[in-house]
């Protein structure tokens, strides 16, 4: 029943690059660098980023439920799976590849906030946004609510919440 | 300083935080193709025709594979080979693979899979596990619908006690819901073999099944671990491995695929739904006289690990108690429901919910505090395990677990002005005046390692070369931190040297699965022995070359100390690396006799949980405020990683208690999304309090025990007991739904 055409006319084409297929592209400022991303009518920003080799952003549901694909788009934390790449022309995107604040990375490690790590980049993006945006000291409730859109199946969240609270406290004390 | 016993930094953490860690869906190859699985929309149907000619004109489609294309064994399976690589004339569950479409882009492969016309002839769906036992029901497998009936009997009569309670409980189908969906890349090799870069709990069990289906010798099937985005039992069975390997050998090109979430829900085996009927008999002072239990497990369409799951459900059906008479039976049956198999806790989770719920009924009947009732009945060193008769030895610190757990601090009353603290959270649905608090307590027990006569072993190699020390093992890092544990163990044997752990590979020797709380135990034992041998060889070499007695050669973190001189490893090793391979054999177990009696387990892990909940009984909303636990961990190899296992397991136990239920309607899965299958978020998760009880296990390397599974055992019944205490409701089913609390169901 197999219809093997591996030696047919498609052989040798590299299916990964959407631009090879003449598909439309957009120019997006990713982590301060302008990149051309493939963007058909159905390409999500998540898939466009990953196709461009930025695989630090993961995706676990592609329905906006898990938060693992979180990036910052023009200053707003978004699920990149829910953003159509073609709407991103000329816009600015910050991904995990931009870098992680040393204090946050250190606190996540010390509090055991990482196990399988699949949720971690998205969690870092959400935590970074939360820490950067808060006016007063973060309460436990605010951290809980601020990270409630990011699923983690391994850790039970305790270490993640403790790490964010600790970083907020240390930053406020000028440490 | 010894590293075992300290919270050293995990070697994989930095890359996981900065996003550079390579998960299995990050692996690519030049010139790769993409696969998409065609799945049965029916729970039970004949496959009349598979019409591929419609795809022939699609320039992006490379090939379509189905059962006719499988060159070797058509049936595979984790334990028994009963599951076809593709549906072979009949689809037996919703989502069963029927064909695999290979195309030049992933999107084209999915689109083509959607366009493939499969003609089905629907068959009667056997979706009720009770009916599977009915001789009049269709037989779904040769030999009948019973996959295993594990009947254990010990002691005398199981009737006539002065006090008796009887009830039936149910637990739902739970999905592992690991975040990293199934994904892998298969590469054709020049020798006609295939290399897979994948995420799996068990490289060698996969390797055997792939080789059988492709009719290849084992050494031509090479498996290389890519990063695993969680597992929890859901990566023990074959899903995409054979489809990809076959596609790569047929096309001669690399082929990869990544499942979508809905597909992932359909593809891997899940926790068995269970019906648990219990009858407990006791003296007036609460001393248990007997446990009678009948447990029915819905195994779904194929065997997977149903046989040992049934064994586990039966052996832990009487809990960690001294019970003179036991008659328990666990039966796993075949249905047209999703395949059930391994999930963290492995049958003992369901049994624990039944037994602990029954214990609470008994406590209420006797008017004895539930914690006190347990104190009066727990196993003590030297007792016989209730279901097997096996002596429990000294590593059974149950009284201490109870004490340590109940001593942990209780949470404050919820702040009535804090919306985060109330059931329903910031939905502002509850008012503090309607909220009632409840406290529940439960104990759990499970064995670590495989049981019932399976010899447990693992092999590892330690290589010392001029660049340092490397551990080579096939153990799966599923997130639990086994790479850290193995490095810690090797480092201690080698005088504190830095140790790196190579990526797991099927060439590294058998390690078995990261399951049954066994990986650190068995592979840790192998690494200890291999590293100890490498250290001995290293000392011997230095002693000979420098003409000193071996006793004067000391391994240090930065080199080798010889008569006061610290020699760097590069000088000592030169161009001649030292390699030592060791196989660790765990103590043997035996199959039980005709009544299941015997030394069937290596040893056990025990745990206590206390849960505090706030319930709005008018709205049926639950906030699990706190779960406190004391766990028997042997020794904590890495206390921070151990804490992570306890917290994370409690989250999954909480999920089963109040949220998680993969539902099916006549065999068709109804909620295969994270929108409808709810796993706990930060807002749902309880605070945790933890006490580690370290009582070295004589069976374990360094005295260690497994730690991964106990956190999911008694967290669920403790939470439900707390909801019962708050509401007065009987609550015989998990997850507890709002209507169970408000009383409309």
Boltz contact constraints between the chains, C-beta under 6 A:
constraints:
  - contact:
      token1: [A, 1]
      token2: [B, 66]
      max_distance: 6.0
  - contact:
      token1: [A, 1]
      token2: [B, 68]
      max_distance: 6.0
  - contact:
      token1: [A, 2]
      token2: [B, 63]
      max_distance: 6.0
  - contact:
      token1: [A, 2]
      token2: [B, 65]
      max_distance: 6.0
  - contact:
      token1: [A, 2]
      token2: [B, 69]
      max_distance: 6.0
  - contact:
      token1: [A, 3]
      token2: [B, 52]
      max_distance: 6.0
  - contact:
      token1: [A, 3]
      token2: [B, 56]
      max_distance: 6.0
  - contact:
      token1: [A, 3]
      token2: [B, 63]
      max_distance: 6.0
  - contact:
      token1: [A, 3]
      token2: [B, 64]
      max_distance: 6.0
  - contact:
      token1: [A, 4]
      token2: [B, 63]
      max_distance: 6.0
  - contact:
      token1: [A, 4]
      token2: [B, 250]
      max_distance: 6.0
  - contact:
      token1: [A, 5]
      token2: [B, 62]
      max_distance: 6.0
  - contact:
      token1: [A, 6]
      token2: [B, 62]
      max_distance: 6.0
  - contact:
      token1: [A, 6]
      token2: [B, 251]
      max_distance: 6.0
  - contact:
      token1: [A, 6]
      token2: [B, 252]
      max_distance: 6.0
  - contact:
      token1: [A, 10]
      token2: [B, 59]
      max_distance: 6.0
  - contact:
      token1: [A, 10]
      token2: [B, 104]
      max_distance: 6.0
  - contact:
      token1: [A, 13]
      token2: [B, 104]
      max_distance: 6.0
  - contact:
      token1: [A, 15]
      token2: [B, 104]
      max_distance: 6.0
  - contact:
      token1: [A, 15]
      token2: [B, 105]
      max_distance: 6.0
  - contact:
      token1: [A, 55]
      token2: [B, 26]
      max_distance: 6.0
  - contact:
      token1: [A, 56]
      token2: [B, 19]
      max_distance: 6.0
  - contact:
      token1: [A, 60]
      token2: [B, 179]
      max_distance: 6.0
  - contact:
      token1: [A, 61]
      token2: [B, 261]
      max_distance: 6.0
  - contact:
      token1: [A, 61]
      token2: [B, 674]
      max_distance: 6.0
  - contact:
      token1: [A, 65]
      token2: [B, 674]
      max_distance: 6.0
  - contact:
      token1: [A, 65]
      token2: [B, 675]
      max_distance: 6.0
  - contact:
      token1: [A, 66]
      token2: [B, 674]
      max_distance: 6.0
  - contact:
      token1: [A, 68]
      token2: [B, 179]
      max_distance: 6.0
  - contact:
      token1: [A, 96]
      token2: [B, 19]
      max_distance: 6.0
  - contact:
      token1: [A, 97]
      token2: [B, 19]
      max_distance: 6.0
  - contact:
      token1: [A, 100]
      token2: [B, 17]
      max_distance: 6.0
  - contact:
      token1: [A, 100]
      token2: [B, 18]
      max_distance: 6.0
  - contact:
      token1: [A, 105]
      token2: [B, 17]
      max_distance: 6.0
  - contact:
      token1: [A, 108]
      token2: [B, 17]
      max_distance: 6.0
  - contact:
      token1: [A, 109]
      token2: [B, 13]
      max_distance: 6.0
  - contact:
      token1: [A, 112]
      token2: [B, 640]
      max_distance: 6.0
  - contact:
      token1: [A, 112]
      token2: [B, 643]
      max_distance: 6.0
  - contact:
      token1: [A, 112]
      token2: [B, 644]
      max_distance: 6.0
  - contact:
      token1: [A, 114]
      token2: [B, 13]
      max_distance: 6.0
  - contact:
      token1: [A, 114]
      token2: [B, 16]
      max_distance: 6.0
  - contact:
      token1: [A, 115]
      token2: [B, 479]
      max_distance: 6.0
  - contact:
      token1: [A, 115]
      token2: [B, 644]
      max_distance: 6.0
  - contact:
      token1: [A, 116]
      token2: [B, 229]
      max_distance: 6.0
  - contact:
      token1: [A, 116]
      token2: [B, 230]
      max_distance: 6.0
  - contact:
      token1: [A, 116]
      token2: [B, 479]
      max_distance: 6.0
  - contact:
      token1: [A, 117]
      token2: [B, 16]
      max_distance: 6.0
  - contact:
      token1: [A, 117]
      token2: [B, 21]
      max_distance: 6.0
  - contact:
      token1: [A, 118]
      token2: [B, 179]
      max_distance: 6.0
  - contact:
      token1: [A, 118]
      token2: [B, 180]
      max_distance: 6.0
  - contact:
      token1: [A, 118]
      token2: [B, 229]
      max_distance: 6.0
  - contact:
      token1: [A, 119]
      token2: [B, 179]
      max_distance: 6.0
  - contact:
      token1: [A, 120]
      token2: [B, 16]
      max_distance: 6.0
  - contact:
      token1: [A, 120]
      token2: [B, 17]
      max_distance: 6.0
  - contact:
      token1: [A, 121]
      token2: [B, 19]
      max_distance: 6.0
  - contact:
      token1: [A, 141]
      token2: [B, 420]
      max_distance: 6.0
  - contact:
      token1: [A, 144]
      token2: [B, 420]
      max_distance: 6.0
  - contact:
      token1: [A, 144]
      token2: [B, 682]
      max_distance: 6.0
  - contact:
      token1: [A, 144]
      token2: [B, 683]
      max_distance: 6.0
  - contact:
      token1: [A, 147]
      token2: [B, 682]
      max_distance: 6.0
  - contact:
      token1: [A, 148]
      token2: [B, 681]
      max_distance: 6.0
  - contact:
      token1: [A, 148]
      token2: [B, 682]
      max_distance: 6.0
  - contact:
      token1: [A, 148]
      token2: [B, 683]
      max_distance: 6.0
  - contact:
      token1: [A, 153]
      token2: [B, 177]
      max_distance: 6.0
  - contact:
      token1: [A, 153]
      token2: [B, 178]
      max_distance: 6.0
  - contact:
      token1: [A, 153]
      token2: [B, 179]
      max_distance: 6.0
  - contact:
      token1: [A, 153]
      token2: [B, 230]
      max_distance: 6.0
  - contact:
      token1: [A, 154]
      token2: [B, 230]
      max_distance: 6.0
  - contact:
      token1: [A, 154]
      token2: [B, 479]
      max_distance: 6.0
  - contact:
      token1: [A, 154]
      token2: [B, 648]
      max_distance: 6.0
  - contact:
      token1: [A, 155]
      token2: [B, 644]
      max_distance: 6.0
  - contact:
      token1: [A, 155]
      token2: [B, 648]
      max_distance: 6.0
  - contact:
      token1: [A, 156]
      token2: [B, 647]
      max_distance: 6.0
  - contact:
      token1: [A, 156]
      token2: [B, 648]
      max_distance: 6.0
  - contact:
      token1: [A, 156]
      token2: [B, 650]
      max_distance: 6.0
  - contact:
      token1: [A, 156]
      token2: [B, 651]
      max_distance: 6.0
  - contact:
      token1: [A, 156]
      token2: [B, 685]
      max_distance: 6.0
  - contact:
      token1: [A, 157]
      token2: [B, 682]
      max_distance: 6.0
  - contact:
      token1: [A, 157]
      token2: [B, 685]
      max_distance: 6.0
  - contact:
      token1: [A, 158]
      token2: [B, 647]
      max_distance: 6.0
  - contact:
      token1: [A, 158]
      token2: [B, 688]
      max_distance: 6.0
